Every structure is written in structure tokens, then in C-alpha cells.
Amino acid sequence: MASTETTNTPGHATTRRLPRVIAAAAAPLAAAALVLAPAPALAHDVLTGSSPEDGATLDAAPEEIVLTFNNTPMASDSASDIIVTGPDGEQYQDGEALGFEDLDVTTGLLPLDQAGEYTIGFRVVSSDGHPIQDTLTFTLTEAAAAAAAPEAGSEGGETEEGPGTGDETAAPAEETPVAADEAAAEADSGASPGTMIVIVGAVAAAVIGIGAVVLLAVLLRSRSRGDQN
């Protein structure tokens, strides 16, 4: 019976070991690649929306500014701020404490009575303590500014009420000079008889005094003659 012998040639063994060698050599390279690969950047909180929207043109003046973030910001009024500057360079935030509710940060506004572009500058502390700051803008139309300004009709109404009230209070003022004149006339008319009485009394007293002096002189003279006789 013939026997079959298998002979392993050097080339065949090398071929079988080659994938293992390649894998062993590639393992350190793969590990090094993982170590040297850049780590993903840490994502900070970001602004996701606002009211009014950035760049919006409004036909009605807003009463507040609302900023919305992807995570709940830290409720820190001292470290956060929202400044609203109008086209006239004046600030229009109401100065009250910021409102923090869920994802929103809010500030109230003074009446926006100037047409043109408004700038919202904000700095808000995110949930991870990282400050978020940026600027947004919106534009107010002439009609919106006119509607937000004090109405001339309301001022006129106050003016109309003013004269009515003034007339009621002015009536006594108009009567006062008349009353004063009447009182002065009464005082003058009452003073004249009194003055006349005083004068008449003074004259009468003077006449009586003179008469008494004359009578006394006559009596003294008569007595003197009697003594001489």
C-alpha cells in the first residue's frame, strides 16, 4: 500500500504566519491612533431663539425680551444682564430683575416710542457656568413707535378737563375782587359816619371847653369888681 507524505515547504508556512504578523503589528498602530485622535469638543449651552426674533421688523412694540436656550441657564441676576439700546442711544430695559423660567430669560421693557433699529446685548450664565454673550437686533416701524408713544388725544383730554376744573376754582377768584371792593366800600361807608362823629365830638368838646373858659373868666371878673366895690 502506497503511503502519502505531506511535505511542508518553507514558503507555505510563511504564508500562513503572515496575517498574524500583520495583525500583531497593526494593533499598536491602532491603539496609538485612538490615543492621538482629537477628543470631541465639549458642547456649551447656546441660544436657540428669542422674542423678538433676531433681525425682525415689528409693527407693534414688544413689552419684553425673551431669550431661549437649549439648557436651563443659571438663575443669577447679578451675573447675567440684558441691555436694550434704541436708535436714539437710550436704554429701554425696565431695570427690574431678570426673569428665569425653565429655558427662558426675560426682561421687561419701557415704552419703545422710537422708530428704527434696537440692539439686544445679553450675557447669561449657562447651566455649566460658561457665560453666553451675544447681540441681536430688531427694527420698530414708524407706526409701531407712534402707537407706543403717548397719544395726543389723551393729553388733549387732560387739557380739556383742566379748564373745566380751572373754571370751577376760578369762579371764587373772580368773585374775590368784587367781594373785596364791596367790603372796601362798606368799610369806607361805615368809616365816614364814625369819622364825622369823632370830628363833631371834638368840635363840640372844643366849643364847650372854650365856653367854660369864657364863663370862668366872666365870673372871675365879676367877682373881682364886687370885691373892689
C-alpha angles and dihedrals in degrees: 000000000000117000124218117219122196115213119199109214121207092244093057094052091050091053091053093050096047098083090050092051092048092049092048091050094045095052096073091044091053091048091050091049090054092049094047095043111111113256115239113265116256109253115231126204114274139195109261101179148344142204112252093033119239110273094009123149111218131205091190126047114244121232096210144015118235122192118192124201134191091242131031107273123223112272097235115139092179094054096038130062142172119203121190114195121190130213088265091059093250124128117243106187109116095235094237123130116284117258118235117194123157106302095348133093115192139190127183122234137223115233108294101221098157122089117222140055122339123197124215112203115185141177116187129172110235126221091267093050095257113134117237116202134169143131131250131184140207133177127228118210124227091251092053092049092048091051091051094048120088108277118246090220092061091051090048090051091055089048091051091051090047096064091046091054090041091053091053092051093038094059094073088044090056091046092048097075090046091049090046091052091048091048090048091049091049090047091050093047091047093046096053097063090045091051091048091050090052091049093046090047091050091049091047091049090049092049092048090047092050091046091050091050091049092047091049091050091050092050092049092049092049091050091048091054091048091055091050092054 
